[in-house]
Amino acid sequence: MKFKAEIDVMPLDALLDPQGKAVSNSMGSVGLPEIEGVRIGKHIRLFVDAKSEDEAKNSVEQACKKILSNQIMESYSYTISEA
């Protein structure tokens, strides 16, 4: 079976996010002063060939831990659905 994973990788809340801070600081100058606390991360979509959803989750989990995120600085979450 083929599964689709949608993965979000975000900087940890305790760490500075320079991109997010820059965007947050710019919101007032574009007429959106009510927007604050912007955090910028990555969204990754990938497809997994697996025998079951559990097997697909295991593959996605390993990919997130080994290459898609830096666990010292980032957190991740994902959803899996049949493709």
DSSP file (Angstrom, degrees, kcal/mol; ACC not computed):
  #  RESIDUE AA STRUCTURE BP1 BP2  ACC     N-H-->O    O-->H-N    N-H-->O    O-->H-N    TCO  KAPPA ALPHA  PHI   PSI    X-CA   Y-CA   Z-CA
    1    1 A M              0   0    0      0, 0.0    49,-2.6     0, 0.0     2,-0.5   0.000 360.0 360.0 360.0 156.1    0.0    0.0    0.0
    2    2 A K  E     -A   49   0A   0     47,-0.2    81,-2.8    49,-0.1     2,-0.3  -0.932 360.0-170.4-111.5 132.1    1.0    3.6   -0.5
    3    3 A F  E     -AB  48  82A   0     45,-2.9    45,-2.7    -2,-0.5     2,-0.5  -0.897  14.2-141.4-120.0 149.1    0.7    6.1    2.3
    4    4 A K  E     -AB  47  81A   0     77,-3.5    77,-2.3    -2,-0.3     2,-0.5  -0.934  14.6-161.3-110.0 131.5    1.1    9.9    2.3
    5    5 A A  E     -AB  46  80A   0     41,-3.1    41,-2.1    -2,-0.5     2,-0.6  -0.942   6.5-162.6-113.3 134.0    2.8   11.6    5.3
    6    6 A E  E     -AB  45  79A   0     73,-2.3    73,-1.8    -2,-0.5     2,-0.4  -0.974  19.0-171.3-113.1 116.2    2.4   15.3    6.0
    7    7 A I  E     -AB  44  78A   0     37,-3.4    37,-3.0    -2,-0.6     2,-0.5  -0.912  13.5-163.7-118.0 132.9    5.2   16.3    8.4
    8    8 A D  E     -AB  43  77A   0     69,-2.9    69,-1.9    -2,-0.4     2,-0.5  -0.971   5.1-169.5-115.0 128.1    5.6   19.7   10.2
    9    9 A V  E     +AB  42  76A   0     33,-2.7    33,-2.8    -2,-0.5    67,-0.2  -0.976  12.4 176.2-118.3 124.9    9.0   20.5   11.7
   10   10 A M  E     - B   0  75A   0     65,-2.5    65,-2.9    -2,-0.5    31,-0.1  -0.935  34.8-103.6-129.6 149.2    9.1   23.5   14.0
   11   11 A P  E     - B   0  74A   0      0, 0.0    63,-0.3     0, 0.0     6,-0.1  -0.439  52.6 -94.6 -65.8 146.2   11.8   25.2   16.2
   12   12 A L    >   -     0   0    0     61,-2.7     3,-1.8     1,-0.1    62,-0.0  -0.314  30.1-121.5 -60.4 144.5   11.5   24.4   19.8
   13   13 A D  T 3  S+     0   0    0      1,-0.3    -1,-0.1    -3,-0.1     4,-0.1   0.812 110.8  59.5 -58.5 -32.0    9.6   27.1   21.8
   14   14 A A  T 3  S+     0   0    0      2,-0.1     2,-0.3    59,-0.0    -1,-0.3   0.624  96.0  79.4 -74.0 -12.3   12.5   27.7   24.1
   15   15 A L  S <  S-     0   0    0     -3,-1.8     2,-0.1    58,-0.1    58,-0.0  -0.704  87.9-105.4-102.1 149.8   14.8   28.6   21.2
   16   16 A L        -     0   0    0     -2,-0.3    -4,-0.1     1,-0.1    -1,-0.1  -0.444  24.2-158.1 -66.2 139.4   15.0   31.9   19.3
   17   17 A D     >  -     0   0    0      1,-0.1     4,-2.8    -2,-0.1     5,-0.2  -0.841   8.5-175.3-120.1  90.1   13.5   31.8   15.8
   18   18 A P  H  > S+     0   0    0      0, 0.0     4,-2.4     0, 0.0     5,-0.2   0.875  83.6  49.0 -57.6 -41.3   15.1   34.7   13.9
   19   19 A Q  H  > S+     0   0    0      2,-0.2     4,-2.4     1,-0.2     5,-0.2   0.946 113.4  46.7 -62.7 -47.3   13.0   34.3   10.8
   20   20 A G  H  > S+     0   0    0      1,-0.2     4,-2.8     2,-0.2    18,-0.4   0.897 112.0  50.7 -61.3 -41.4    9.8   34.2   12.8
   21   21 A K  H  X S+     0   0    0     -4,-2.8     4,-2.6     2,-0.2    -1,-0.2   0.906 109.7  50.4 -63.9 -42.2   10.9   37.3   14.8
   22   22 A A  H  X S+     0   0    0     -4,-2.4     4,-1.2    -5,-0.2    -2,-0.2   0.918 113.7  44.7 -62.4 -44.1   11.7   39.2   11.7
   23   23 A V  H  X S+     0   0    0     -4,-2.4     4,-0.9     2,-0.2     3,-0.4   0.925 112.8  51.8 -65.8 -44.0    8.3   38.4   10.2
   24   24 A S  H >< S+     0   0    0     -4,-2.8     3,-0.8     1,-0.2     4,-0.4   0.914 109.5  49.6 -57.6 -44.9    6.5   39.2   13.5
   25   25 A N  H 3< S+     0   0    0     -4,-2.6     4,-0.3     1,-0.2     3,-0.3   0.756 109.3  53.4 -67.1 -24.7    8.3   42.6   13.7
   26   26 A S  H 3X S+     0   0    0     -4,-1.2     4,-0.7    -3,-0.4     3,-0.5   0.616  84.6  85.4 -85.6 -13.5    7.2   43.4   10.1
   27   27 A M  T X<>S+     0   0    0     -4,-0.9     5,-2.8    -3,-0.8     3,-0.9   0.872  86.0  54.4 -59.2 -39.3    3.5   42.7   10.6
   28   28 A G  G >45S+     0   0    0     -4,-0.4     3,-1.4    -3,-0.3    -1,-0.2   0.868 103.6  55.9 -61.9 -36.9    2.8   46.2   11.9
   29   29 A S  G 345S+     0   0    0     -3,-0.5    -1,-0.2    -4,-0.3    -2,-0.2   0.640 107.6  48.8 -74.6 -12.9    4.3   47.8    8.8
   30   30 A V  G <<5S-     0   0    0     -3,-0.9    -1,-0.3    -4,-0.7    -2,-0.2   0.191 126.3 -97.0-108.2  15.3    2.0   45.9    6.5
   31   31 A G  T < 5S+     0   0    0     -3,-1.4    -3,-0.2     1,-0.1    -2,-0.1   0.718  96.9 107.0  83.7  21.6   -1.1   46.8    8.5
   32   32 A L    > < +     0   0    0     -5,-2.8     3,-1.8    -6,-0.2    -4,-0.2  -0.403  24.9 149.1-127.5  57.0   -1.4   43.7   10.6
   33   33 A P  T 3   +     0   0    0      0, 0.0    -5,-0.2     0, 0.0    -1,-0.1   0.681  66.3  70.3 -67.3 -15.3   -0.3   44.7   14.1
   34   34 A E  T 3  S+     0   0    0     -7,-0.1     2,-0.5    -3,-0.1    -2,-0.0   0.623  82.1  86.5 -75.9 -11.6   -2.6   42.1   15.7
   35   35 A I    <   +     0   0    0     -3,-1.8     2,-0.3   -11,-0.1    -8,-0.1  -0.788  56.0 146.3 -93.3 128.1   -0.4   39.3   14.5
   36   36 A E        +     0   0    0     -2,-0.5   -15,-0.0     1,-0.1   -11,-0.0  -0.930  40.0  49.8-149.1 170.4    2.5   38.4   16.8
   37   37 A G        -     0   0    0     -2,-0.3     2,-0.2     1,-0.2    -1,-0.1   0.845  66.2-178.4  66.9  35.7    4.5   35.4   17.9
   38   38 A V        -     0   0    0    -18,-0.4     2,-0.4    -3,-0.1   -14,-0.2  -0.472   7.2-172.0 -70.0 134.3    5.3   34.1   14.4
   39   39 A R        -     0   0    0     -2,-0.2     2,-0.5   -19,-0.1   -26,-0.0  -0.994   8.6-152.5-124.8 135.5    7.3   30.9   14.3
   40   40 A I        +     0   0    0     -2,-0.4   -20,-0.2   -23,-0.0     2,-0.2  -0.930  27.0 147.4-115.6 130.5    8.6   29.6   11.0
   41   41 A G        -     0   0    0     -2,-0.5     2,-0.3   -31,-0.1   -31,-0.2  -0.454  42.1 -82.0-134.3-153.3    9.2   25.9   10.3
   42   42 A K  E     -A    9   0A   0    -33,-2.8   -33,-2.7    -2,-0.2     2,-0.5  -0.931  20.8-154.9-124.8 146.7    9.1   23.4    7.5
   43   43 A H  E     -A    8   0A   0     -2,-0.3     2,-0.4   -35,-0.2   -35,-0.2  -0.994  17.4-173.4-119.3 129.2    6.3   21.3    6.0
   44   44 A I  E     -A    7   0A   0    -37,-3.0   -37,-3.4    -2,-0.5     2,-0.5  -0.975   9.1-167.6-125.5 132.7    7.3   18.1    4.3
   45   45 A R  E     +A    6   0A   0     -2,-0.4     2,-0.3   -39,-0.2   -39,-0.2  -0.980  19.0 162.0-117.9 131.7    5.1   15.7    2.3
   46   46 A L  E     -A    5   0A   0    -41,-2.1   -41,-3.1    -2,-0.5     2,-0.4  -0.958  30.3-129.6-144.0 164.0    6.3   12.3    1.4
   47   47 A F  E     -A    4   0A   0     -2,-0.3     2,-0.4   -43,-0.2   -43,-0.2  -0.926  18.1-163.1-118.3 141.4    5.0    8.9    0.2
   48   48 A V  E     -A    3   0A   0    -45,-2.7   -45,-2.9    -2,-0.4     2,-0.7  -0.985  13.7-146.6-127.3 129.1    5.8    5.6    1.8
   49   49 A D  E     +A    2   0A   0     -2,-0.4     2,-0.3   -47,-0.2   -47,-0.2  -0.867  42.6 148.9 -90.0 118.5    5.3    2.1    0.3
   50   50 A A        -     0   0    0    -49,-2.6     3,-0.1    -2,-0.7    -2,-0.0  -0.979  56.5-125.3-149.8 158.3    4.4   -0.1    3.3
   51   51 A K  S    S+     0   0    0     -2,-0.3     2,-0.3     1,-0.1    -1,-0.1   0.765  94.3   8.7 -75.8 -26.3    2.4   -3.2    4.1
   52   52 A S  S  > S-     0   0    0    -51,-0.1     4,-2.0     1,-0.1     5,-0.1  -0.943  75.9-107.0-148.7 166.8    0.5   -1.4    6.9
   53   53 A E  H  > S+     0   0    0     -2,-0.3     4,-2.8     1,-0.2     5,-0.2   0.878 119.5  55.5 -65.1 -37.0   -0.1    2.0    8.4
   54   54 A D  H  > S+     0   0    0      2,-0.2     4,-2.2     1,-0.2    -1,-0.2   0.906 107.7  48.4 -61.9 -41.1    2.0    1.0   11.5
   55   55 A E  H  > S+     0   0    0      2,-0.2     4,-2.0     1,-0.2    -1,-0.2   0.898 111.9  49.7 -65.5 -39.8    4.9    0.1    9.2
   56   56 A A  H  X S+     0   0    0     -4,-2.0     4,-2.6     2,-0.2    -2,-0.2   0.916 109.5  51.4 -64.5 -43.1    4.5    3.4    7.4
   57   57 A K  H  X S+     0   0    0     -4,-2.8     4,-2.8     1,-0.2    -2,-0.2   0.904 108.5  52.0 -60.6 -41.2    4.4    5.3   10.7
   58   58 A N  H  X S+     0   0    0     -4,-2.2     4,-2.3     2,-0.2    -1,-0.2   0.917 110.4  47.9 -61.6 -43.5    7.6    3.5   11.8
   59   59 A S  H  X S+     0   0    0     -4,-2.0     4,-2.3     2,-0.2    -2,-0.2   0.920 113.7  46.8 -63.8 -43.7    9.3    4.6    8.5
   60   60 A V  H  X S+     0   0    0     -4,-2.6     4,-2.7     2,-0.2    -2,-0.2   0.913 110.9  52.4 -64.9 -42.7    8.2    8.2    8.9
   61   61 A E  H  X S+     0   0    0     -4,-2.8     4,-2.3     1,-0.2    -1,-0.2   0.921 110.9  47.2 -58.8 -45.4    9.2    8.3   12.5
   62   62 A Q  H  X S+     0   0    0     -4,-2.3     4,-2.7     2,-0.2     5,-0.3   0.903 111.5  50.9 -64.3 -41.4   12.7    7.0   11.6
   63   63 A A  H  X>S+     0   0    0     -4,-2.3     5,-2.5     2,-0.2     4,-2.4   0.912 111.2  48.7 -62.6 -42.3   13.0    9.6    8.8
   64   64 A C  I  <>S+     0   0    0     -4,-2.7     5,-1.4     3,-0.2    -2,-0.2   0.924 116.3  42.3 -62.9 -44.7   12.0   12.4   11.1
   65   65 A K  I  <5S+     0   0    0     -4,-2.3     6,-0.3    -5,-0.2    -2,-0.2   0.869 122.1  37.8 -70.3 -37.4   14.5   11.3   13.8
   66   66 A K  I  <5S-     0   0    0     -4,-2.7    -2,-0.2    -5,-0.2    -3,-0.2   0.805 136.9  -9.9 -90.3 -30.6   17.4   10.6   11.4
   67   67 A I  I  <5S+     0   0    0     -4,-2.4    -3,-0.2    -5,-0.3    -4,-0.1   0.642 117.6  63.1-141.8 -29.8   17.2   13.3    8.7
   68   68 A L  I   <S+     0   0    0     -5,-2.5     2,-0.3     1,-0.1    -4,-0.2   0.727 106.8  27.7 -84.4 -20.7   14.2   15.5    8.6
   69   69 A S      < -     0   0    0     -5,-1.4     2,-0.8    -6,-0.3    -1,-0.1  -0.968  65.2-133.0-138.8 155.7   14.6   17.2   12.0
   70   70 A N    >>  -     0   0    0     -2,-0.3     4,-2.9     1,-0.1     3,-1.5  -0.915  21.7-159.4-103.6 103.1   17.3   18.1   14.4
   71   71 A Q  T 34 S+     0   0    0     -2,-0.8    -1,-0.1    -6,-0.3     5,-0.0   0.643  86.8  61.9 -65.5 -15.0   15.8   16.9   17.7
   72   72 A I  T 34 S+     0   0    0      1,-0.1    -1,-0.3    -3,-0.0     3,-0.0   0.839 124.3  16.3 -74.6 -32.9   18.1   19.2   19.7
   73   73 A M  T <4 S+     0   0    0     -3,-1.5   -61,-2.7     1,-0.1     2,-0.3   0.555 123.2  50.0-116.5 -13.6   16.5   22.3   18.1
   74   74 A E  E  <  -B   11   0A   0     -4,-2.9     2,-0.3   -63,-0.3    -1,-0.1  -0.902  54.3-152.9-133.5 155.0   13.3   21.2   16.5
   75   75 A S  E     -B   10   0A   0    -65,-2.9   -65,-2.5    -2,-0.3     2,-0.3  -0.836  18.4-159.5-115.9 162.2   10.1   19.2   17.2
   76   76 A Y  E     -B    9   0A   0     -2,-0.3     2,-0.3   -67,-0.2   -67,-0.2  -0.975  12.9-178.3-141.0 156.4    8.0   17.4   14.6
   77   77 A S  E     -B    8   0A   0    -69,-1.9   -69,-2.9    -2,-0.3     2,-0.3  -0.970  11.6-177.5-145.2 157.4    4.5   16.1   14.2
   78   78 A Y  E     -B    7   0A   0     -2,-0.3     2,-0.3   -71,-0.2   -71,-0.2  -0.990  18.7-148.6-153.6 160.5    2.9   14.2   11.3
   79   79 A T  E     -B    6   0A   0    -73,-1.8   -73,-2.3    -2,-0.3     2,-0.4  -0.960  15.0-155.5-126.8 150.1   -0.2   12.6   10.0
   80   80 A I  E     +B    5   0A   0     -2,-0.3     2,-0.3   -75,-0.2   -75,-0.2  -0.986  17.3 165.8-127.4 137.0   -0.4    9.6    7.7
   81   81 A S  E     -B    4   0A   0    -77,-2.3   -77,-3.5    -2,-0.4     2,-0.2  -0.954  44.8 -87.3-141.7 162.3   -3.2    8.7    5.3
   82   82 A E  E      B    3   0A   0     -2,-0.3   -79,-0.3   -79,-0.2   -29,-0.0  -0.505 360.0 360.0 -69.3 138.0   -3.7    6.2    2.5
   83   83 A A              0   0    0    -81,-2.8   -80,-0.2    -2,-0.2    -1,-0.1   0.437 360.0 360.0 -89.5 360.0   -2.5    7.7   -0.8
